[in-house]
């Protein structure tokens, strides 16, 4: 690696990491690594103890829509590696650290085992299983106030196929949300812009008072991802 130097104010240097292409490493991999090393959100995640830059996406969405409130019961679908759960634990007061504030609950589920997070109840579960909704409500001890998902299907390399896959995941997440959300609840999920999300939008508008489509600043500008935030579940 080499460092590219530039001026960023008196007595300071703006250091950009430049990655040399190593033998056996594809150019695309080199570019990805270089982008990661220079991404300010990646650096912030490390500095603030989050498990990934995606934590800042849910932070920015919640700053705008205020659904992760103290006392809220939150379900994070496809929660690995756990950054969204980390944010939710703090904001809903799942550890009971905010005196005088209601204590919330954070439940994370994923196909793979997730390293424990203080204040979060993590379970290895296929949320597409027939009994997933009942298991989730059992672990929560009732209904949820928020169901959120940052899931994305494994990339096939074909843009339209990937778009359809993630819309399918989002629709399945919405179906579970309909089963576990309390009246007035919120559903947040990642989608990819591409034209096939119209059916999902129609469905959500039938079940929620408001549906917004947002691209938070932490979402990379060259990515087609955006997030749907549906509030005021009608039950």
N, C-alpha and C positions, 0 to 999 in steps of 0.2 A: 504494500500500500504506500502511496505517497500523499503528501498534503499540499493542496493548492492554497497559496496564501493570498489574502486580499485585505484591503483596509476596511474597517468597520468602526472608525472613530479613533480619536487620539489615544495612542498607547495601547491599542488593541488590534488583534488580527482575527479575521474571519476565516477559520480553517475549514476547508472542505476536503473530506476524505475521498481520494481517487483510488479506485481499485484496479490493479493490474490483472489482466486476464491470465489465469494460471493454466498450466497444461491440464487438459482433461475437463476444464470448466467451460461450458458454453457461454457465448457472449450474452445471451439473455439472462443467464444466472449471474454473471458479473454485474450487469446493469441493475438487477434486482438487489444484489448485495450492496452496491454503491448507493442505491436509493434508500435502503434501510439504514445504512450507516449515517446518512445525511438528513434523515427525516426528523424534524423537530419533535414530532409526536412520539416517535420511538425513544428519543432521548428523554423526553418528559416522563414517559411511562417508566423507564428505568429509574429516574431520579425520584419519582413519587411512589415507587413500589407496586405499580400495576403490572399485570401479567402480559399486557400487550397494548398497542396503540389504540385498539378498538374501544378501550375504556373511555376515551375522550369523546367518542361518538355518542355514547349514552349520556355522558355528562352534559354535552351540548344540547342534546334533545330534551333532557330533563330540565335544564336551565330555562328552556323556552316554554315547555308545556307543564312542568311541575306535577308529575305523576308519582315520583318516588318521594313520598312524604312520610314523616315519622308515623309509625303504626301500620303502614301499608303491608299487605301480604303479596309477595312478588314471586312469580314463577319465571325462571330463565331457562328456556328450551335450547338445547344444544350449547350448554354453558361453557364448554372447554374453550380456552384454558382457564377461564374464570374471571377475566377482567370486568365483565358486566356485573357479576355477583359481588365483586369487591366494591364497586361503586354503590350498588344497591344496599349492601350491608351498612355503609356509612350513612346513606341518605334516609333510610327508613328506620334507623336507630335499632338495628337488629341485635346489637351488643348491649343495648340499654345504657349507653354512655351519656346520652343527653338527658340530664336531670329535668324532670317535669314534662318530658316529651313521651308520647306513646311509643312502645317498643314494637317494631315490625318483625316480619318474618321473610327470609329469603330462601327459596327452594330452587336448587339447580339440578337439572337432569341432562344427561348426555349418554350417547352410546358407549363412550369410553370412560374409564375411571378418571376422576379429576382429583388432583391433589387438594387436600382439605383447605378450607378457607374459614377463618374464625368468624363465627356469626352466621354462616350459611350452612344449610342442610343439603348435602349433595348426594345424588342417587344415580346409579348406572341404570339407564332405562331407555328403551326404544319408545319414543313418544307416539309412534304410529301403532303401537300394540293396542288391541281391543280394550284392554282394561286400564290403559294409561291414565285416562281422566279420573277414574275412581281411585287409583293409587295416588295421584297427585292430590286430590281432595283429602284423602286419608292422611297423607303426610302433613298437609297444611292444617288439618283439623277443621276444614270448612272450605269456603270459596276464596278465590284470589281477587285482589284489587288490580293487579297488573300481570299481564302475560307478555313477555318480551322474547324476541328471538333475533340473533345475529347469525343464524345458520346460512350456510351456502353449500350447495352440492359440489362434489369434486369436479374440477374443471375437465371438460372433454376436449377442449381446444376449439370447439365449434360454438360460436357466439349464440346462435339461436337455440341450440340444444341446451346450453347452460342457462339461458334465460327461462326456458320452459321448465327446467328442473327446479330452479330456485322459486319460481312462481308456484310450482306444485308443492314445494316444502312450505311456502308461506300460507297457501290455502289449507294445508293440513294443520299447521300451527294455529290458524284462525279457527278451524273446526274444534280443536281442543279448547281454545280460548272460550268459544261459545258455551262449552260444557262446564268450565270451571270458574269463569268470571262472575263476580257479584255485579248486581245492577249498578251502573255508574262507572264500571271499571274501564281500564285502558289496555289496548293491544298495540304493541310496537314490534315491527318486523322489517328485516332487510329484504328489498326486492331489487331486481335489475331492470332498468328501463329497456323496453324492447317491443312493446305493443301488445303483449299477451296478458297484461295485468288488468285489462278493462273489466273482466269478469270478477276478479278479486275486489276491485274498487266498488263495483255495484253491490256485491255481497256485503261488504263492510258498511256501506252507506245505509243499507237496510237495517243493520243491527246496532249501529252507533250513531250518536247525535252529530259528531263531527269527524271528518276524515281528512287528514293533511298529508301531503307528500313533501318530504324534506331531504335536502342533501346537506348534512352538517359540515362545518368547516374541516373537521378531522377526516372526512371522507375524501380520498385523493381525487384531485380534479380530473385525472385521466381515467377514473373508474366510472362505470355506468351504474354503480350502486346508488340507491336512494333508500329512504326509510318511510314507511307508512306509519302514521301515528293516529290511531282511532280512539277517540275518547267518548265517554258517556254511553257505555254499553246499555242497551235497552232491555236486556234479559230475554 
